[in-house]
Amino acid sequence: MTEFNQVQLTLQSDQDGELSTTQFIGQAFQKGSSLYIRYTESADTLQQEVRTVVKIDDHEVKVMRRGAVESDQTFRQEERLPGSYRSPFTTFTLLTHTTQLTQALDGHLGRVNWEYELYVHEELTGTFKISLHIQALDTHEVAEM
């Protein structure tokens, strides 16, 4: 049986020098050799919720989002990989070229960092640096929410 662990997630994104940090409460679980992180992006910033699953393998990170926005992106060091993005307003294909991918995980806790160039319709649209920090959830925080 799969064990689900409640976790505190800090997602830091640097897009062409513009930094944003978001925190989520989520679940982490191991399935085979992969670590899965799942969380829900709040409906406060979007019209509807978006459920996000991050699959972390030894040499790959895959981000799958479902809900108001649907997208799939895969990141593997020094590779260009296809992806997709769909919202009620538009649909397009993506291509990510990952220039760096590092992991420092201990079980379901730790940090994953990746840097990539994002191409939409084969045109470079931005350079991103992402850091996902996965921490044990402080049960006192949950009681206060």
DSSP file with accessible surface (Angstrom, degrees, kcal/mol):
  #  RESIDUE AA STRUCTURE BP1 BP2  ACC     N-H-->O    O-->H-N    N-H-->O    O-->H-N    TCO  KAPPA ALPHA  PHI   PSI    X-CA   Y-CA   Z-CA
    1    1 A M              0   0  239      0, 0.0     2,-0.3     0, 0.0     0, 0.0   0.000 360.0 360.0 360.0 139.3    0.0    0.0    0.0
    2    2 A T        -     0   0   56     27,-0.0     2,-0.5     1,-0.0    29,-0.1  -0.539 360.0-140.7 -76.0 133.6    1.3    3.5   -0.9
    3    3 A E        -     0   0  139     -2,-0.3     2,-0.5    27,-0.2    27,-0.4  -0.837  11.8-153.4 -97.9 124.1    2.1    5.8    2.0
    4    4 A F        -     0   0   92     -2,-0.5     2,-0.5    25,-0.1    25,-0.2  -0.851   7.7-162.3 -98.6 129.3    1.1    9.4    1.6
    5    5 A N  E     -A   28   0A  35     23,-2.7    23,-2.5    -2,-0.5     2,-0.3  -0.946  17.8-129.3-113.2 127.9    3.1   12.0    3.5
    6    6 A Q  E     -A   27   0A  94     -2,-0.5   131,-1.1    21,-0.2     2,-0.3  -0.579  37.7-178.8 -72.1 134.1    1.8   15.5    4.1
    7    7 A V  E     -AB  26 136A   0     19,-2.6    19,-2.7    -2,-0.3     2,-0.5  -0.945  32.0-127.5-137.3 155.9    4.5   18.0    3.0
    8    8 A Q  E     -AB  25 135A  12    127,-2.8   127,-2.8    -2,-0.3     2,-0.4  -0.915  31.6-159.8 -99.3 125.4    5.1   21.8    2.9
    9    9 A L  E     -AB  24 134A   0     15,-3.3    15,-2.3    -2,-0.5     2,-0.5  -0.916  12.9-168.9-112.4 134.1    6.2   22.8   -0.6
   10   10 A T  E     -AB  23 133A  24    123,-2.2   123,-2.7    -2,-0.4     2,-0.6  -0.985   8.6-168.4-119.9 116.2    8.0   26.0   -1.5
   11   11 A L  E     -AB  22 132A  39     11,-3.3    11,-2.5    -2,-0.5     2,-0.5  -0.932   2.9-172.7-109.4 117.7    8.2   26.6   -5.3
   12   12 A Q  E     -AB  21 131A  77    119,-2.9   119,-2.5    -2,-0.6     2,-0.4  -0.946   2.5-173.9-113.8 128.9   10.5   29.3   -6.4
   13   13 A S  E     -AB  20 130A  24      7,-3.0     7,-2.5    -2,-0.5     2,-0.6  -0.986  11.4-169.5-126.7 129.5   10.5   30.4  -10.0
   14   14 A D  E     -AB  19 129A  42    115,-2.5   115,-1.9    -2,-0.4     2,-0.7  -0.960   8.4-174.7-117.4 107.6   12.9   32.9  -11.6
   15   15 A Q  E >  S-AB  18 128A  87      3,-2.4     3,-2.2    -2,-0.6   113,-0.2  -0.917  74.6 -34.3-107.2 106.4   11.7   33.8  -15.1
   16   16 A D  T 3  S-     0   0  103    111,-2.4    -1,-0.2    -2,-0.7   112,-0.1   0.862 127.5 -42.4  51.1  40.7   14.2   36.0  -16.9
   17   17 A G  T 3  S+     0   0   62      1,-0.2     2,-0.7   110,-0.2    -1,-0.3   0.334 111.7 119.0  92.6  -7.2   15.2   37.6  -13.6
   18   18 A E  E <   -A   15   0A 155     -3,-2.2    -3,-2.4     2,-0.0     2,-0.3  -0.835  51.8-155.3 -96.5 112.9   11.6   38.0  -12.2
   19   19 A L  E     +A   14   0A 104     -2,-0.7     2,-0.3    -5,-0.2    -5,-0.2  -0.695  17.8 173.3 -95.6 135.2   11.4   36.0   -9.0
   20   20 A S  E     -A   13   0A  63     -7,-2.5    -7,-3.0    -2,-0.3     2,-0.4  -0.996  11.1-163.2-137.4 144.4    8.2   34.5   -7.5
   21   21 A T  E     +A   12   0A  77     -2,-0.3     2,-0.4    -9,-0.2    -9,-0.2  -0.993   9.5 178.5-128.6 131.4    7.8   32.2   -4.5
   22   22 A T  E     -A   11   0A  63    -11,-2.5   -11,-3.3    -2,-0.4     2,-0.4  -0.984  12.9-151.5-131.9 143.6    4.6   30.2   -3.8
   23   23 A Q  E     +A   10   0A 122     -2,-0.4     2,-0.3   -13,-0.2   -13,-0.2  -0.923  15.9 176.8-118.2 144.3    3.9   27.8   -0.9
   24   24 A F  E     -A    9   0A  29    -15,-2.3   -15,-3.3    -2,-0.4     2,-0.5  -0.961  29.3-130.6-137.4 155.1    1.6   24.8   -1.0
   25   25 A I  E     +A    8   0A  50     -2,-0.3    15,-0.5   -17,-0.2     2,-0.2  -0.924  49.2 149.9-100.3 131.5    0.5   22.0    1.3
   26   26 A G  E     -AC   7  39A   6    -19,-2.7   -19,-2.6    -2,-0.5     2,-0.4  -0.755  42.3 -99.1-145.6-168.3    0.7   18.7   -0.6
   27   27 A Q  E     -AC   6  38A  54     11,-2.6    11,-2.8   -21,-0.2     2,-0.4  -0.962  22.3-161.8-125.1 143.8    1.3   15.0   -0.5
   28   28 A A  E     +AC   5  37A   0    -23,-2.5   -23,-2.7    -2,-0.4     2,-0.3  -0.969  17.1 165.2-122.5 139.0    4.5   13.1   -1.3
   29   29 A F  E     - C   0  36A  22      7,-2.3     7,-3.1    -2,-0.4     2,-0.4  -0.993  30.9-126.0-153.2 151.4    4.5    9.4   -2.1
   30   30 A Q  E     + C   0  35A  94    -27,-0.4     2,-0.4    -2,-0.3   -27,-0.2  -0.806  22.6 177.8 -97.1 135.1    6.9    6.8   -3.5
   31   31 A K  E >   - C   0  34A 128      3,-2.6     3,-1.9    -2,-0.4     2,-0.2  -0.919  66.9 -45.3-138.4 108.8    5.8    4.6   -6.4
   32   32 A G  T 3  S-     0   0   74     -2,-0.4    -1,-0.0     1,-0.3     0, 0.0  -0.455 121.7 -26.9  65.1-131.0    8.5    2.3   -7.7
   33   33 A S  T 3  S+     0   0   93     -2,-0.2     2,-0.3    -3,-0.1    -1,-0.3   0.384 121.1  95.5 -94.8   5.6   11.7    4.3   -8.0
   34   34 A S  E <   -C   31   0A  10     -3,-1.9    -3,-2.6    23,-0.1     2,-0.5  -0.754  63.6-144.6-101.9 144.2    9.8    7.6   -8.6
   35   35 A L  E     -CD  30  56A   6     21,-2.5    21,-3.3    -2,-0.3     2,-0.4  -0.904  18.1-159.5-101.3 129.0    8.8   10.2   -6.0
   36   36 A Y  E     -CD  29  55A  43     -7,-3.1    -7,-2.3    -2,-0.5     2,-0.4  -0.931   8.4-171.6-111.5 135.6    5.5   11.9   -6.7
   37   37 A I  E     -CD  28  54A   0     17,-2.5    17,-3.2    -2,-0.4     2,-0.4  -0.993   9.2-176.8-121.4 128.6    4.5   15.2   -5.3
   38   38 A R  E     +CD  27  53A  97    -11,-2.8   -11,-2.6    -2,-0.4     2,-0.3  -0.988  11.1 150.9-131.4 142.9    0.9   16.4   -5.7
   39   39 A Y  E     -CD  26  52A  19     13,-2.2    13,-3.2    -2,-0.4     2,-0.5  -0.958  37.4-115.8-155.9 166.8   -0.8   19.6   -4.7
   40   40 A T  E     - D   0  51A  63    -15,-0.5     2,-0.4    -2,-0.3    11,-0.2  -0.955  20.7-135.8-115.7 128.2   -3.6   21.9   -5.7
   41   41 A E  E     - D   0  50A  28      9,-3.4     9,-1.3    -2,-0.5   -17,-0.1  -0.697  40.2-102.7 -79.7 133.6   -3.1   25.4   -7.0
   42   42 A S    >>  -     0   0   50     -2,-0.4     3,-0.8     7,-0.2     4,-0.7  -0.176  10.2-133.6 -61.7 146.7   -5.6   27.7   -5.3
   43   43 A A  T 34 S+     0   0   42      1,-0.2    -1,-0.1     2,-0.2     6,-0.0   0.552  96.0  83.3 -73.9  -7.5   -8.7   29.0   -7.1
   44   44 A D  T 34 S+     0   0  150      1,-0.2    -1,-0.2     3,-0.0     5,-0.0   0.899 101.1  31.0 -61.9 -41.4   -7.8   32.4   -5.7
   45   45 A T  T <4 S+     0   0  117     -3,-0.8     2,-0.3     3,-0.0    -1,-0.2   0.634 125.6  44.9 -93.9 -14.9   -5.3   33.1   -8.5
   46   46 A L  S  < S-     0   0   49     -4,-0.7     3,-0.1     1,-0.1     4,-0.0  -0.815  85.0-114.7-124.4 164.5   -7.1   31.1  -11.2
   47   47 A Q  S    S+     0   0  179     -2,-0.3     2,-0.3     1,-0.1    -4,-0.1   0.874 102.7   9.1 -65.1 -37.6  -10.7   30.7  -12.3
   48   48 A Q  S    S-     0   0  118     -6,-0.1    -1,-0.1    -3,-0.0    21,-0.1  -0.894  95.4 -84.0-134.1 167.7  -10.7   27.1  -11.2
   49   49 A E        -     0   0  108     -2,-0.3    19,-1.4    18,-0.1     2,-0.4  -0.330  34.2-148.3 -69.9 154.9   -8.3   24.9   -9.2
   50   50 A V  E     -DE  41  67A   0     -9,-1.3    -9,-3.4    17,-0.2     2,-0.5  -0.996   5.7-147.4-125.9 122.2   -5.4   23.2  -10.9
   51   51 A R  E     -DE  40  66A 136     15,-3.4    15,-2.6    -2,-0.4     2,-0.4  -0.814  19.3-164.1 -88.9 127.0   -4.2   19.9   -9.6
   52   52 A T  E     -DE  39  65A   1    -13,-3.2   -13,-2.2    -2,-0.5     2,-0.4  -0.931  12.3-172.2-118.6 135.5   -0.5   19.4  -10.1
   53   53 A V  E     -DE  38  64A  43     11,-2.7    11,-2.9    -2,-0.4     2,-0.5  -0.997   5.4-164.2-123.8 129.4    1.6   16.3  -10.0
   54   54 A V  E     -DE  37  63A   4    -17,-3.2   -17,-2.5    -2,-0.4     2,-0.6  -0.973   5.5-161.4-113.1 120.8    5.4   16.4  -10.1
   55   55 A K  E     -DE  36  62A  53      7,-2.8     7,-2.5    -2,-0.5     2,-0.5  -0.921   6.8-165.3-104.7 123.3    7.1   13.1  -10.8
   56   56 A I  E     +DE  35  61A   4    -21,-3.3   -21,-2.5    -2,-0.6     2,-0.2  -0.944  12.6 169.3-115.9 119.8   10.7   13.0   -9.9
   57   57 A D  E >   - E   0  60A  30      3,-3.0     3,-0.7    -2,-0.5   -23,-0.1  -0.663  53.2 -86.6-113.4 177.9   13.0   10.2  -11.2
   58   58 A D  T 3  S+     0   0  122      1,-0.2    45,-0.1    -2,-0.2     3,-0.0   0.863 124.3  11.9 -53.5 -41.2   16.8    9.9  -11.0
   59   59 A H  T 3  S+     0   0  144      1,-0.1    18,-0.4    17,-0.0     2,-0.3   0.170 122.7  58.6-126.7  18.7   17.4   11.9  -14.1
   60   60 A E  E <   -E   57   0A  32     -3,-0.7    -3,-3.0    16,-0.1     2,-0.4  -0.999  49.2-162.1-153.7 146.2   14.0   13.5  -14.9
   61   61 A V  E     -EF  56  75A   0     14,-2.2    14,-3.2    -2,-0.3     2,-0.4  -0.999  13.5-170.0-126.6 131.4   11.3   15.7  -13.6
   62   62 A K  E     -EF  55  74A  63     -7,-2.5    -7,-2.8    -2,-0.4     2,-0.5  -0.991   4.6-161.9-123.6 130.5    7.8   15.7  -15.1
   63   63 A V  E     -EF  54  73A  17     10,-2.9    10,-2.1    -2,-0.4     2,-0.5  -0.964   8.8-176.9-115.5 121.0    5.2   18.3  -14.2
   64   64 A M  E     -EF  53  72A  42    -11,-2.9   -11,-2.7    -2,-0.5     2,-0.4  -0.980   2.1-172.7-121.3 123.7    1.5   17.5  -15.1
   65   65 A R  E     -EF  52  71A  49      6,-2.8     6,-1.7    -2,-0.5     2,-0.4  -0.959   3.3-179.3-120.5 136.3   -1.2   20.0  -14.4
   66   66 A R  E     +E   51   0A  83    -15,-2.6   -15,-3.4    -2,-0.4     2,-0.4  -0.997  44.0  45.2-136.5 139.9   -5.0   19.4  -14.7
   67   67 A G  E    S+E   50   0A  18     -2,-0.4   -17,-0.2   -17,-0.2   -18,-0.1  -0.998 114.5   3.1 137.0-132.0   -8.0   21.6  -14.2
   68   68 A A  S    S+     0   0   16    -19,-1.4     2,-0.4    -2,-0.4   -18,-0.1   0.834 140.8  32.1 -57.9 -32.5   -8.4   25.2  -15.5
   69   69 A V  S    S-     0   0   13     18,-0.1     2,-0.5   -20,-0.1    18,-0.2  -0.973  74.5-162.8-124.0 139.0   -5.1   24.8  -17.2
   70   70 A E  E     + G   0  86A  61     16,-3.2    16,-2.7    -2,-0.4     2,-0.3  -0.991  24.0 149.8-124.8 123.5   -3.8   21.5  -18.6
   71   71 A S  E     -FG  65  85A   2     -6,-1.7    -6,-2.8    -2,-0.5     2,-0.4  -0.992  28.3-159.5-150.9 155.5   -0.1   21.1  -19.3
   72   72 A D  E     +FG  64  84A  37     12,-1.9    12,-2.0    -2,-0.3     2,-0.4  -0.994  16.2 171.3-134.9 129.0    2.7   18.6  -19.4
   73   73 A Q  E     -F   63   0A  27    -10,-2.1   -10,-2.9    -2,-0.4     2,-0.4  -0.997  12.3-162.9-138.1 139.1    6.4   19.4  -19.3
   74   74 A T  E     -F   62   0A  16     -2,-0.4     2,-0.5     8,-0.3     7,-0.3  -0.972   4.0-162.1-123.3 137.9    9.3   17.0  -19.0
   75   75 A F  E     +F   61   0A   2    -14,-3.2   -14,-2.2    -2,-0.4     2,-0.4  -0.980  17.0 161.9-125.2 122.0   12.8   18.1  -17.9
   76   76 A R    >   -     0   0   77     -2,-0.5     3,-1.9     3,-0.4    22,-0.5  -0.984  50.2 -91.7-140.3 128.1   15.9   16.0  -18.5
   77   77 A Q  T 3  S-     0   0   86    -18,-0.4    22,-0.2    -2,-0.4     3,-0.1  -0.054 104.4  -5.1 -45.5 129.2   19.5   17.5  -18.4
   78   78 A E  T 3  S+     0   0  118     20,-2.5     2,-0.4     1,-0.2    -1,-0.3   0.697 108.3 117.3  58.9  26.7   20.8   18.7  -21.8
   79   79 A E    <   -     0   0   79     -3,-1.9    19,-1.9    19,-0.4     2,-0.6  -0.934  60.2-138.8-123.8 150.1   17.7   17.4  -23.6
   80   80 A R  E     - H   0  97A 132     -2,-0.4    17,-0.2    17,-0.2    -5,-0.1  -0.936  31.5-178.8-101.9 120.2   15.0   19.1  -25.7
   81   81 A L  E     - H   0  96A  22     15,-2.6    15,-2.6    -2,-0.6    -7,-0.2  -0.955  23.5-119.3-127.9 141.9   11.6   17.5  -24.8
   82   82 A P  E     + H   0  95A  99      0, 0.0    -8,-0.3     0, 0.0     2,-0.3  -0.343  36.3 162.7 -75.7 156.4    8.1   18.2  -26.2
   83   83 A G  E     - H   0  94A  16     11,-2.3    11,-2.2   -10,-0.1     2,-0.3  -0.878  22.4-130.7-154.1-174.0    5.2   19.3  -24.0
   84   84 A S  E     -GH  72  93A  49    -12,-2.0   -12,-1.9     9,-0.3     2,-0.3  -0.980   7.2-162.9-148.5 158.5    1.8   20.9  -24.2
   85   85 A Y  E     +GH  71  92A  61      7,-2.0     7,-2.4    -2,-0.3     2,-0.4  -0.991  12.5 174.6-143.0 134.2   -0.3   23.6  -22.8
   86   86 A R  E     +GH  70  91A 127    -16,-2.7   -16,-3.2    -2,-0.3     5,-0.2  -0.990   5.9 159.9-144.5 132.8   -4.1   24.1  -22.9
   87   87 A S        -     0   0   18      3,-2.8     3,-0.3    -2,-0.4   -18,-0.1  -0.845  58.5 -92.4-133.9 175.4   -6.4   26.6  -21.4
   88   88 A P  S    S+     0   0  108      0, 0.0     3,-0.1     0, 0.0   -19,-0.1   0.745 126.7  44.2 -62.2 -16.6  -10.0   27.6  -22.3
   89   89 A F  S    S+     0   0  173      1,-0.2     2,-0.3     0, 0.0    -3,-0.0   0.706 121.8   2.7-101.5 -25.4   -8.4   30.4  -24.3
   90   90 A T        -     0   0   63     -3,-0.3    -3,-2.8     2,-0.0     2,-0.4  -0.993  47.3-154.7-159.3 160.3   -5.5   28.7  -26.2
   91   91 A T  E     +H   86   0A  92     -2,-0.3     2,-0.3    -5,-0.2    -5,-0.2  -0.994  25.6 156.2-139.4 135.8   -3.6   25.5  -27.0
   92   92 A F  E     -H   85   0A  47     -7,-2.4    -7,-2.0    -2,-0.4     2,-0.3  -0.991  38.2-109.1-155.9 161.5    0.0   25.2  -28.0
   93   93 A T  E     -H   84   0A  91     -2,-0.3    28,-1.2    -9,-0.2     2,-0.3  -0.665  32.2-156.4 -90.5 148.4    2.9   22.9  -28.1
   94   94 A L  E     -HI  83 120A  13    -11,-2.2   -11,-2.3    -2,-0.3     2,-0.4  -0.841   9.8-162.2-119.0 160.1    5.9   23.5  -25.9
   95   95 A L  E     -HI  82 119A  45     24,-2.0    24,-2.9    -2,-0.3     2,-0.5  -0.984   8.6-161.9-140.8 128.2    9.6   22.5  -26.0
   96   96 A T  E     -HI  81 118A   2    -15,-2.6   -15,-2.6    -2,-0.4     2,-0.6  -0.953   6.8-164.6-112.3 134.5   11.8   22.6  -23.0
   97   97 A H  E     -HI  80 117A  31     20,-2.2    20,-2.2    -2,-0.5     2,-0.5  -0.950  17.2-152.5-114.0 106.0   15.6   22.5  -23.2
   98   98 A T  E     + I   0 116A   0    -19,-1.9   -20,-2.5    -2,-0.6   -19,-0.4  -0.697  19.7 176.5 -85.6 122.0   16.9   21.7  -19.7
   99   99 A T  E     +     0   0A  45     16,-2.1     2,-0.3    -2,-0.5    17,-0.2   0.656  69.9  17.3 -97.9 -20.1   20.3   23.1  -19.1
  100  100 A Q  E     + I   0 115A  78     15,-1.5    15,-2.4     2,-0.0     2,-0.3  -0.973  55.7 173.6-154.0 139.2   20.6   22.0  -15.4
  101  101 A L  E     + I   0 114A  22     -2,-0.3     2,-0.3    13,-0.2    13,-0.2  -0.928  12.2 168.4-147.5 116.7   18.8   19.5  -13.2
  102  102 A T  E     - I   0 113A  57     11,-2.9    11,-2.8    -2,-0.3     2,-0.4  -0.973  11.8-165.6-131.2 149.8   20.0   18.7   -9.6
  103  103 A Q  E     + I   0 112A  65     -2,-0.3     2,-0.3     9,-0.2     9,-0.2  -0.991  15.3 179.6-134.4 140.8   18.4   16.8   -6.8
  104  104 A A  E     + I   0 111A  69      7,-2.9     7,-2.1    -2,-0.4     2,-0.4  -0.762  31.1 159.8-135.9  84.1   19.1   16.6   -3.1
  105  105 A L  E     - I   0 110A  56     -2,-0.3     2,-0.4     5,-0.2     5,-0.2  -0.887  30.7-171.9-114.8 143.6   16.5   14.2   -1.7
  106  106 A D  E >  S- I   0 109A 140      3,-3.2     3,-1.7    -2,-0.4     2,-0.4  -0.906  75.1 -53.5-128.6  96.0   16.3   12.1    1.4
  107  107 A G  T 3  S-     0   0   50     -2,-0.4   -72,-0.0     1,-0.2     0, 0.0  -0.542 122.0 -19.3  69.7-124.4   13.3    9.9    1.0
  108  108 A H  T 3  S+     0   0   47     -2,-0.4     2,-0.3    -3,-0.1    -1,-0.2   0.327 125.9  79.7 -99.5   9.3   10.4   12.2    0.2
  109  109 A L  E <   +I  106   0A  53     -3,-1.7    -3,-3.2     2,-0.0     2,-0.3  -0.831  62.2  61.1-114.7 155.3   12.0   15.4    1.5
  110  110 A G  E    S-IJ 105 134A  19     24,-2.6    24,-3.6    -2,-0.3     2,-0.4  -0.971  74.2 -57.1 137.9-150.1   14.6   17.7    0.0
  111  111 A R  E     -IJ 104 133A  92     -7,-2.1    -7,-2.9    -2,-0.3     2,-0.4  -0.993  26.2-167.2-141.3 142.4   15.1   19.9   -3.0
  112  112 A V  E     -IJ 103 132A   0     20,-2.3    20,-3.1    -2,-0.4     2,-0.4  -0.998  13.4-174.3-128.2 130.8   15.0   19.7   -6.7
  113  113 A N  E     +IJ 102 131A  52    -11,-2.8   -11,-2.9    -2,-0.4     2,-0.3  -0.981   6.5 169.8-125.4 139.6   16.3   22.5   -9.0
  114  114 A W  E     -IJ 101 130A  11     16,-2.4    16,-3.4    -2,-0.4     2,-0.4  -0.995  16.9-158.7-149.4 149.8   16.2   22.8  -12.7
  115  115 A E  E     +IJ 100 129A  56    -15,-2.4   -16,-2.1    -2,-0.3   -15,-1.5  -0.985  24.1 162.1-124.6 139.4   16.9   25.5  -15.3
  116  116 A Y  E     -IJ  98 128A  15     12,-2.4    12,-3.2    -2,-0.4     2,-0.4  -0.991  37.6-123.9-155.2 160.0   15.4   25.5  -18.8
  117  117 A E  E     -IJ  97 127A  49    -20,-2.2   -20,-2.2    -2,-0.3     2,-0.5  -0.902  30.0-144.6-101.9 134.8   14.6   27.4  -21.9
  118  118 A L  E     -IJ  96 126A  21      8,-2.9     7,-3.3    -2,-0.4     8,-1.0  -0.907  13.6-169.0-107.3 126.7   11.0   27.4  -22.9
  119  119 A Y  E     -IJ  95 124A  32    -24,-2.9   -24,-2.0    -2,-0.5     2,-0.5  -0.951   4.6-168.7-114.2 131.9   10.1   27.4  -26.6
  120  120 A V  E >  S-IJ  94 123A  24      3,-2.5     3,-1.8    -2,-0.4   -26,-0.2  -0.993  82.9  -8.8-118.6 125.5    6.5   27.9  -27.9
  121  121 A H  T 3  S-     0   0  127    -28,-1.2    -1,-0.2    -2,-0.5   -27,-0.1   0.915 131.6 -58.2  50.3  43.7    6.0   27.1  -31.5
  122  122 A E  T 3  S+     0   0  180      1,-0.2     2,-0.5    -3,-0.1    -1,-0.3   0.562 114.3 117.4  66.4  13.7    9.8   26.7  -31.8
  123  123 A E  E <  S- J   0 120A 142     -3,-1.8    -3,-2.5     2,-0.0     2,-0.3  -0.935  72.1-115.4-113.8 131.0   10.4   30.3  -30.6
  124  124 A L  E     + J   0 119A  81     -2,-0.5    -5,-0.3    -5,-0.2     3,-0.1  -0.456  38.0 170.5 -63.4 123.0   12.3   31.0  -27.3
  125  125 A T  E     -     0   0A  66     -7,-3.3     2,-0.3     1,-0.4    -6,-0.2   0.510  56.4 -24.5-113.9  -9.8    9.9   32.7  -24.9
  126  126 A G  E     - J   0 118A   3     -8,-1.0    -8,-2.9     2,-0.0     2,-0.4  -0.906  47.4-117.9 172.0 161.2   11.8   32.6  -21.7
  127  127 A T  E     - J   0 117A  57     -2,-0.3  -111,-2.4   -10,-0.2     2,-0.4  -0.979  35.0-166.0-117.5 131.4   14.5   31.2  -19.5
  128  128 A F  E     -BJ  15 116A  20    -12,-3.2   -12,-2.4    -2,-0.4     2,-0.4  -0.916  19.7-165.4-123.7 145.2   13.5   29.7  -16.1
  129  129 A K  E     -BJ  14 115A 103   -115,-1.9  -115,-2.5    -2,-0.4     2,-0.4  -0.995  21.1-171.3-124.8 120.4   15.2   28.6  -12.9
  130  130 A I  E     -BJ  13 114A  18    -16,-3.4   -16,-2.4    -2,-0.4     2,-0.4  -0.925  11.5-174.4-117.9 138.3   12.9   26.5  -10.7
  131  131 A S  E     -BJ  12 113A  13   -119,-2.5  -119,-2.9    -2,-0.4     2,-0.6  -0.993   3.3-169.7-131.3 123.3   13.5   25.3   -7.2
  132  132 A L  E     -BJ  11 112A   2    -20,-3.1   -20,-2.3    -2,-0.4     2,-0.5  -0.965   6.1-168.3-113.9 113.2   11.1   22.9   -5.4
  133  133 A H  E     -BJ  10 111A  48   -123,-2.7  -123,-2.2    -2,-0.6     2,-0.6  -0.921   2.8-163.3-105.5 121.8   11.8   22.5   -1.7
  134  134 A I  E     +BJ   9 110A   2    -24,-3.6   -24,-2.6    -2,-0.5     2,-0.3  -0.930  16.0 172.9-111.1 115.9    9.9   19.7    0.0
  135  135 A Q  E     -B    8   0A  77   -127,-2.8  -127,-2.8    -2,-0.6     2,-0.0  -0.868  39.9 -92.7-121.9 157.2    9.7   19.8    3.8
  136  136 A A  E     -B    7   0A  67     -2,-0.3     2,-0.5  -129,-0.2  -129,-0.2  -0.367  50.9-109.7 -62.2 141.4    8.0   17.9    6.5
  137  137 A L        -     0   0   25   -131,-1.1     2,-0.7  -111,-0.1    -1,-0.1  -0.660  20.5-132.9 -80.7 126.8    4.7   19.5    7.3
  138  138 A D    >>  -     0   0   75     -2,-0.5     3,-1.2     1,-0.2     4,-1.2  -0.700  12.3-149.1 -76.0 114.8    4.5   21.2   10.7
  139  139 A T  H 3> S+     0   0  105     -2,-0.7     4,-1.6     1,-0.3    -1,-0.2   0.764  95.2  63.0 -63.4 -21.9    1.2   19.9   12.1
  140  140 A H  H 3> S+     0   0  128      1,-0.2     4,-1.3     2,-0.2    -1,-0.3   0.868  99.4  54.6 -67.9 -34.1    0.8   23.2   14.1
  141  141 A E  H <> S+     0   0   75     -3,-1.2     4,-0.9     1,-0.2    -2,-0.2   0.901 105.7  51.8 -64.5 -41.4    0.7   25.0   10.8
  142  142 A V  H >< S+     0   0   68     -4,-1.2     3,-0.8     1,-0.2    -1,-0.2   0.919 106.5  53.5 -62.8 -41.6   -2.2   22.8    9.5
  143  143 A A  H 3< S+     0   0   89     -4,-1.6    -1,-0.2     1,-0.2    -2,-0.2   0.840 109.5  49.5 -63.3 -30.5   -4.2   23.5   12.7
  144  144 A E  H 3<        0   0  163     -4,-1.3    -1,-0.2    -3,-0.2    -2,-0.2   0.646 360.0 360.0 -82.9 -16.2   -3.8   27.3   12.2
  145  145 A M    <<        0   0  160     -4,-0.9    -3,-0.0    -3,-0.8    -4,-0.0  -0.291 360.0 360.0 -77.5 360.0   -4.9   27.2    8.5
